[in-house]
Amino acid sequence: MQTALRPRTFILFAGDLFFFIFALWLSLYLRAFEAPSRELFLQHLAPFSLLFVVWVAVFFIAGLYESRSIILERRALSATLLITQVVNVAIASLFFFYVPIFGIAPKTVLLIYLAVSFLLVLCWRAVLFPTFLQHTEPAIVVGEGNEIGELVEALSRARRAPARIVSVISPGPALAREIADTIRAQHIRIVIADWSDPRVAGIFPGLYNYLSAGVRFFDAIALYEDVFGRIALSRIDDRWIARNVSRYAHTLYDSFKRMMDIIIAGLAGVVSLVLYPFLALAIVIESGFPVFIAQERVGEDNRPMKIYKFRSMTRNEVDLSVGMQDNRVTAVGKFLRATRLDELPQLWSIVRGNLSLIGPRPELPSGVALYEKEIPYYDVRHLIKPGLSGWAQLYQDNHPHHGEAVEATREKLSYDLYYVKHRSLVLDLVIAMKTIKKLLTRSGA
């Protein structure tokens, strides 16, 4: 049984690649207003092929291949495409300048290519690609609860969802008959069911015959994770923890991740020392000493730890749990926070092993004490090492900054548990690249 409904990402990728190549041919044509010869086209295609790989990676970092971005359309497509193509052409310019081994310096072609590729890819994604998704199949959702409601609403509102929800069936005494009647009456091709609900899972044997009729069954909770990038907290129990949180299964990954933490944080830490005198001087000139602050946090296995930052607020910032009404962000501090330079000293915490580059952000002890009482299974996030950046920091819209916020932290936990469940080197690389993008665009400051 498939567990998730995924957009046709491969078609999207193939289309992008085709229009990258076609845009190159069209750019060569527009430069001279005549069809380029086969030799000229291949001469340009060879180096551009290397760039296409990089450009697809830029699209990936920009979120243009993400399930939730494609389905929920959270971004303005034209603005995102324009920014990514500007970045791609800038990369190409540097490539041809510093690697002049291909015998071409396509300055004019690159300028033409920027406009042509933007228009072609925009047309592909906004007009042509949706035609592949116009044939949405009728579907029913079987289940109940907040997460099921969120999923139904998202799929119902999404223009690009490959399923059209025609009915939502809540589990009841005649559930099997109600599903069967709806499948026949509405010509249902997709059943999205909450198999974690025993009432739903128990009636599946009676629906076997619909598999041969071409009806496809999907796991609603797995689809929820795929669409929203977070765990359905109402489904978390001891069995979920046992299945999805295992240190032994990640032994090799943990060892490699630790090695990468030491190498990357160590090199970045040494390079960042160049900035320390200037940042320290700016802080002292504006608001005096101290330059650094130390804050207590809860780390792996609930062990207390210290994190160090450049001071960005007034002097009583050492304990953020008290006296917040007397705190204010200084002018220098505002710059440090916007650029994340206040967190440079944490690179040494990563080298020491208290932090990782990627993981759930560590919380204040006072907040942890409250959240463990109010939020079931909150301490699961402490089974792995906290990180400098994490999944929740990228995707939670209302993540809490200072003070205690139970509901916002409950939502944050759903993202943290998604990382705990799916953590891998690939996911860490995704988070790292998207964090770099976030820093460069100064978003979420």
C-alpha positions in Angstrom: 0.0 0.0 0.0 1.3 3.4 -0.9 1.6 5.8 2.0 1.6 9.2 0.5 0.2 11.2 -2.4 3.1 12.9 -4.1 2.9 15.6 -6.8 4.3 14.6 -10.1 7.8 15.9 -9.2 9.6 13.9 -11.8 7.4 15.4 -14.6 8.2 18.9 -13.1 11.9 18.2 -13.1 11.9 16.8 -16.6 10.0 19.8 -17.9 12.4 22.2 -16.2 15.4 20.4 -17.8 13.8 20.5 -21.2 13.0 24.2 -21.0 16.5 24.9 -19.7 17.9 23.3 -22.9 15.3 24.8 -25.2 15.9 28.3 -23.7 19.6 27.9 -24.6 18.7 27.1 -28.2 16.3 30.0 -28.4 18.8 32.4 -26.8 21.4 31.4 -29.5 18.7 32.0 -32.1 17.7 35.4 -30.7 21.4 36.5 -30.6 21.8 36.3 -34.4 18.2 35.8 -35.4 19.0 32.6 -37.2 19.0 29.0 -36.2 22.2 28.0 -34.5 24.2 25.3 -36.2 24.5 21.9 -34.6 28.2 22.5 -33.7 27.4 25.9 -32.1 24.6 24.5 -30.1 26.6 21.5 -28.8 29.6 23.8 -28.1 27.3 25.7 -25.7 25.4 22.7 -24.4 28.4 21.0 -23.0 29.3 23.6 -20.4 25.7 24.6 -19.8 24.9 20.9 -19.0 27.2 21.3 -15.9 25.3 24.4 -15.0 21.9 22.8 -15.4 22.8 20.4 -12.5 23.7 23.4 -10.3 20.6 25.3 -11.4 18.3 22.3 -10.5 20.0 22.4 -7.0 19.2 26.1 -6.8 15.6 25.3 -7.7 15.6 22.6 -5.0 17.0 25.0 -2.4 14.3 27.6 -3.4 11.7 25.0 -2.6 10.4 24.6 -6.1 10.3 20.8 -5.9 8.8 20.5 -2.5 5.4 18.6 -2.1 3.9 21.2 0.2 5.0 24.1 -2.0 3.6 22.5 -5.2 0.3 21.5 -3.6 -0.2 24.4 -1.2 1.4 27.1 -3.4 2.8 29.1 -0.5 5.0 31.2 -2.7 4.6 33.7 -5.5 5.9 31.5 -8.3 7.0 34.3 -10.6 9.0 36.1 -7.9 10.7 32.9 -6.8 11.5 31.9 -10.4 12.9 35.3 -11.2 15.2 35.3 -8.1 16.4 31.8 -8.8 17.1 32.5 -12.4 19.1 35.6 -11.5 21.1 33.6 -9.1 21.6 30.9 -11.8 22.8 33.4 -14.4 25.2 34.9 -11.8 26.6 31.4 -11.1 27.0 30.9 -14.9 28.8 34.2 -15.3 31.3 33.3 -12.5 31.6 29.8 -14.0 32.6 31.1 -17.5 34.9 33.8 -16.0 36.9 31.5 -13.7 36.7 28.3 -15.8 37.6 29.5 -19.3 38.3 26.0 -20.7 35.3 25.7 -23.0 36.4 28.5 -25.4 33.2 30.5 -25.1 32.3 33.7 -23.1 28.6 34.0 -23.7 27.9 37.4 -22.1 25.1 38.4 -24.5 23.7 34.9 -24.5 23.5 34.9 -20.7 21.5 38.1 -20.7 19.1 36.8 -23.3 19.0 33.5 -21.5 17.9 35.2 -18.2 14.8 36.6 -19.9 14.0 33.6 -22.1 14.5 30.9 -19.5 12.4 32.9 -16.9 9.5 33.2 -19.4 9.7 29.6 -20.6 10.0 28.0 -17.2 7.3 30.3 -15.8 5.0 29.2 -18.7 5.9 25.6 -18.1 5.2 25.7 -14.3 2.2 28.1 -14.4 0.4 26.9 -17.5 1.7 23.7 -19.0 2.5 21.7 -15.9 -1.0 22.2 -14.3 -2.5 20.6 -17.4 -0.9 17.4 -16.2 -2.8 17.8 -12.9 -6.1 18.8 -14.3 -7.3 15.2 -14.3 -7.9 15.0 -10.6 -9.4 11.7 -9.5 -12.4 11.6 -7.1 -11.3 10.6 -3.6 -12.8 10.0 -0.2 -11.2 10.6 3.2 -12.0 8.2 6.0 -11.2 9.4 9.5 -11.8 12.2 12.0 -9.8 14.6 14.1 -8.0 17.9 13.7 -5.3 16.6 11.5 -7.8 14.9 9.2 -9.7 18.2 9.0 -6.5 20.1 8.1 -5.6 17.6 5.4 -9.1 17.8 3.9 -9.1 21.5 3.9 -5.6 21.7 2.3 -6.5 19.2 -0.5 -9.8 20.9 -1.1 -8.3 24.3 -1.5 -5.2 23.2 -3.5 -5.4 23.7 -7.2 -2.7 21.2 -7.9 -3.7 18.3 -5.6 -4.1 15.1 -7.7 -7.2 14.1 -5.7 -10.6 15.8 -5.5 -12.3 15.2 -2.2 -15.9 14.3 -2.7 -16.7 12.9 0.7 -15.4 12.7 4.3 -16.6 9.6 6.2 -16.3 9.4 9.9 -15.8 6.0 11.5 -19.1 4.5 12.6 -20.9 1.1 13.0 -21.6 0.7 9.3 -18.3 2.1 8.1 -17.5 -0.7 5.6 -20.9 -0.5 3.9 -20.7 3.3 3.8 -17.3 3.3 2.1 -18.4 0.6 -0.4 -21.6 2.5 -1.3 -19.7 5.8 -1.8 -17.0 4.1 -3.9 -19.7 2.7 -6.3 -22.0 5.8 -6.3 -19.2 8.4 -6.7 -16.9 6.3 -8.9 -14.1 6.8 -6.3 -10.6 6.0 -7.4 -8.7 7.1 -4.3 -9.3 6.3 -0.6 -7.4 8.3 1.9 -7.8 6.6 5.3 -6.5 7.0 8.8 -5.2 3.5 9.3 -3.9 4.4 12.7 -7.6 4.3 13.8 -8.5 0.7 14.8 -12.0 1.3 13.6 -10.7 2.1 10.1 -8.0 -0.5 10.0 -10.4 -3.2 11.0 -12.6 -2.9 8.0 -9.9 -3.0 5.4 -10.1 -6.8 4.7 -13.6 -6.2 3.4 -12.3 -3.7 0.8 -9.7 -6.0 -0.8 -11.8 -6.5 -3.9 -11.5 -2.8 -4.8 -7.8 -3.1 -5.3 -8.4 -5.2 -8.4 -10.9 -2.6 -9.5 -8.2 0.0 -9.6 -9.0 1.8 -6.4 -5.9 3.1 -4.6 -5.6 3.3 -0.8 -3.4 5.9 0.9 -2.4 6.5 4.5 -3.9 9.8 5.6 -1.4 10.4 8.4 1.6 9.8 6.1 0.0 12.1 3.6 -0.4 14.7 6.3 3.3 14.5 7.0 4.1 14.8 3.3 1.9 17.9 2.8 2.7 19.8 6.0 6.1 18.6 6.9 5.2 17.8 10.5 4.0 15.0 12.6 0.3 14.6 13.6 0.7 14.9 17.4 -2.6 13.3 18.2 -1.2 10.0 16.7 1.9 10.0 19.0 1.9 7.2 21.5 4.4 4.7 23.0 4.2 2.5 19.9 5.0 5.5 17.6 8.1 6.3 19.8 9.3 2.7 19.6 8.9 2.5 15.8 10.4 5.9 14.9 12.9 6.9 17.6 15.9 4.5 17.7 19.5 5.5 18.3 20.8 2.1 17.3 19.4 2.5 13.8 21.2 5.8 13.4 24.6 4.8 14.7 26.5 5.2 11.4 24.6 8.4 10.6 25.4 9.8 14.1 29.1 9.1 13.7 29.3 10.7 10.3 27.3 13.6 11.4 29.6 14.2 14.4 32.6 14.1 12.1 31.0 16.7 9.7 30.1 18.9 12.7 33.7 19.0 13.8 35.1 19.7 10.4 32.5 22.3 9.2 32.1 24.1 12.6 35.8 24.0 13.2 36.7 25.6 9.9 33.9 28.1 10.1 34.8 28.9 13.7 38.5 29.7 12.8 37.4 31.8 9.8 34.9 33.7 11.9 37.6 34.8 14.4 38.4 37.5 12.0 35.1 39.2 12.7 35.3 38.9 16.5 37.4 42.2 17.2 35.0 44.3 15.0 31.8 42.8 16.5 33.2 43.2 20.0 34.3 46.8 19.4 30.8 47.7 18.0 29.1 46.2 21.1 31.4 47.9 23.6 31.1 51.4 21.8 27.3 51.3 21.9 26.5 49.6 25.3 29.7 48.6 27.0 30.6 45.2 28.4 30.0 42.3 28.5 30.6 41.3 24.9 29.4 37.7 25.2 26.5 36.2 27.1 26.1 32.7 28.4 22.6 31.1 28.5 21.6 27.9 30.1 19.7 25.5 27.8 18.5 21.9 27.9 20.5 19.6 25.7 20.7 15.9 24.7 19.3 13.5 27.3 17.9 16.5 29.3 21.5 17.5 30.3 22.0 21.2 31.1 24.3 23.0 28.8 25.6 26.6 28.1 25.3 28.4 24.8 27.3 31.5 24.1 26.4 34.5 21.9 27.5 38.0 21.2 25.3 40.2 23.4 22.5 41.7 21.3 20.3 43.1 24.1 20.8 45.2 27.3 22.8 43.9 30.2 20.2 41.7 31.8 20.0 39.4 28.8 21.9 36.6 30.6 18.6 35.2 31.9 15.9 35.6 29.3 13.3 34.1 31.6 13.1 37.2 33.8 13.1 40.9 33.4 12.1 40.9 29.8 10.3 44.2 30.3 13.7 45.8 31.0 15.3 44.3 27.9 15.6 45.9 24.6 17.5 45.0 21.4 20.4 47.4 20.8 21.1 48.9 17.4 24.2 46.7 17.0 22.2 43.8 18.3 19.5 44.3 15.7 22.2 44.0 13.0 23.7 40.9 14.7 20.4 39.1 14.9 19.4 40.0 11.3 22.7 38.5 10.0 22.8 35.7 12.7 26.3 36.9 13.6 25.4 36.9 17.3 25.4 33.1 17.1 29.0 32.7 15.8 30.3 31.6 19.3 28.0 28.6 19.1 30.3 27.1 16.5 32.7 26.2 19.4 29.8 24.5 21.2 29.4 22.4 18.1 33.1 21.5 18.1 32.9 20.6 21.9 29.9 18.3 21.2 27.1 20.2 23.1 25.4 21.2 19.9 25.1 20.0 16.3 24.9 22.0 13.1 21.4 20.5 12.5 18.8 19.6 15.1 16.0 20.9 17.3 16.9 24.2 18.9 17.7 24.0 22.6 15.2 25.5 25.0 15.4 27.3 28.4 15.1 25.0 31.5 12.1 27.0 32.7 10.4 26.5 29.4 11.2 22.8 29.2 9.8 22.2 32.7 6.5 23.8 31.7 6.3 22.1 28.3 7.0 18.7 29.7 3.9 19.1 31.9 1.7 20.6 29.2 2.7 18.8 26.0 2.8 15.0 25.9 6.0 13.4 24.7 7.8 16.8 24.6 11.0 15.2 26.0 11.3 13.0 22.9 13.1 16.0 21.2 15.8 15.7 23.8 16.8 12.2 22.7 18.9 13.7 20.0 21.5 16.5 20.1 20.1 20.0 19.7 21.2 22.0 16.7 22.2 25.5 15.5 19.5 25.3 12.8 16.6 22.9 12.4 13.5 21.9 10.5 11.1 23.9 12.7 13.2 27.1 12.2 12.7 26.7 8.4 9.0 25.9 8.3 7.1 27.0 11.4 5.5 30.4 10.7 4.9 31.3 14.4 7.9 29.8 16.1 8.4 31.2 19.7 11.4 33.4 20.2 11.4 34.4 23.9 9.2 33.6 26.8 6.9 30.7 27.2 4.3 29.9 24.5 2.7 26.5 24.9 0.6 26.3 21.8 3.3 27.6 19.5 5.8 25.2 21.1 3.3 22.3 20.6 3.3 23.1 16.9 7.1 23.4 17.0 7.3 19.9 18.5 5.4 18.5 15.5 8.2 19.8 13.3 10.9 18.6 15.6 9.4 15.1 15.7 9.3 15.1 11.9 13.1 15.7 12.0 13.6 13.0 14.7 11.7 10.5 12.6 13.2 11.3 9.2 16.7 12.5 10.2 19.3 11.5 7.7 22.3 13.0 5.9 20.1 14.0 3.0 17.6 15.8 5.2 20.5 17.5 7.1 21.9 18.7 3.7 18.4 20.0 2.7 18.2 21.9 6.0 21.7 23.3 5.7 21.1 24.6 2.2 17.8 26.1 3.0 19.4 27.7 6.1 22.1 29.3 3.9 19.4 30.6 1.6 17.5 32.0 4.6 20.6 33.8 5.8 21.4 35.2 2.4 17.8 36.6 2.0 17.8 37.7 5.7 14.3 36.1 6.2 13.0 35.1 9.5 15.2 37.5 11.5 
